[in-house]
């Protein structure tokens, strides 16, 4: 953590290499978060690029280097939301049907992939789960990033855990019924 703060200070003084090291360090986490929100690889790349550019341009405005990661995550989430809003304004001319439904996948594989189950959650629940479990951020920091109360974060985590538990239970029951057949 201390190393990250010193790198942020170097980057704020104009050290481009320090900024590059910071983003390389955060890249896997940021990419996973972007993938959770926008879902498509090409959108993730666009969002990550825009986040990097905005963070670089606004780095001098960051007042406390210890909050660099939180600050960048907030920029990334805002970029993802902006991309999703622009996608809503786009009218699709033709839809390509999926070759296999997720029900076929679960029926064939007899297992529930937790990551895929999380991806099927509502966006507000999915983001909170991702930040809490995959990014290991505390509730207080998630509350700050999403600009919601800590109670709302806890409620979303509780609701998401309940939905995921129900899906795991249904998956197990389906697997047992399939094996008994």
ZIUR-V392193 format. One record per backbone hydrogen bond with DSSP energy under -0.5 kcal/mol. NH is the residue of the N-H (numbers start at 0). CO is the residue of the C=O. If there is no record, write none. Layout:
# ZIUR-V392193
NH/CO ; NH/CO
This chain:
# ZIUR-V392193
4/0 ; 5/1 ; 6/2 ; 7/3 ; 8/4 ; 9/5 ; 10/6 ; 11/7 ; 12/8 ; 13/10 ; 14/9 ; 15/13 ; 18/14 ; 19/15 ; 20/16 ; 21/17 ; 22/18 ; 23/19 ; 24/20 ; 25/21 ; 26/22 ; 29/25 ; 30/26 ; 31/27 ; 32/28 ; 33/29 ; 34/30 ; 35/31 ; 36/32 ; 37/33 ; 38/33 ; 38/34 ; 39/37 ; 43/39 ; 44/40 ; 45/41 ; 46/42 ; 47/43 ; 48/44 ; 49/45 ; 50/46 ; 51/47 ; 52/48 ; 53/49 ; 54/50 ; 55/51 ; 56/52 ; 57/53 ; 58/54 ; 58/55 ; 60/57 ; 61/57 ; 61/58 ; 64/62 ; 66/63 ; 67/64 ; 70/66 ; 71/67 ; 72/68 ; 73/69 ; 74/70 ; 75/71 ; 76/72 ; 77/73 ; 78/74 ; 79/75 ; 80/76 ; 81/77 ; 82/78 ; 83/79 ; 84/80 ; 85/81 ; 86/82 ; 87/83 ; 88/84 ; 89/86 ; 91/89 ; 96/94 ; 104/100 ; 105/101 ; 106/102 ; 107/103 ; 108/104 ; 109/105 ; 112/110 ; 113/111 ; 116/112 ; 117/113 ; 118/114 ; 119/115 ; 119/116 ; 120/117 ; 124/121 ; 125/121 ; 126/122 ; 127/123 ; 128/124 ; 129/125 ; 130/126 ; 131/127 ; 132/128 ; 133/128 ; 133/129 ; 134/129 ; 136/130 ; 141/137 ; 142/138 ; 143/139 ; 144/140 ; 145/141 ; 146/142 ; 147/142 ; 152/148 ; 153/149 ; 154/150 ; 155/151 ; 156/152 ; 157/153 ; 158/154 ; 159/155 ; 160/156 ; 161/157 ; 162/158 ; 163/159 ; 164/160 ; 165/161 ; 166/162 ; 167/163 ; 168/164 ; 169/165 ; 170/166 ; 171/167 ; 172/168 ; 173/169 ; 174/170 ; 175/171 ; 176/172 ; 177/173 ; 178/174 ; 179/175 ; 180/176
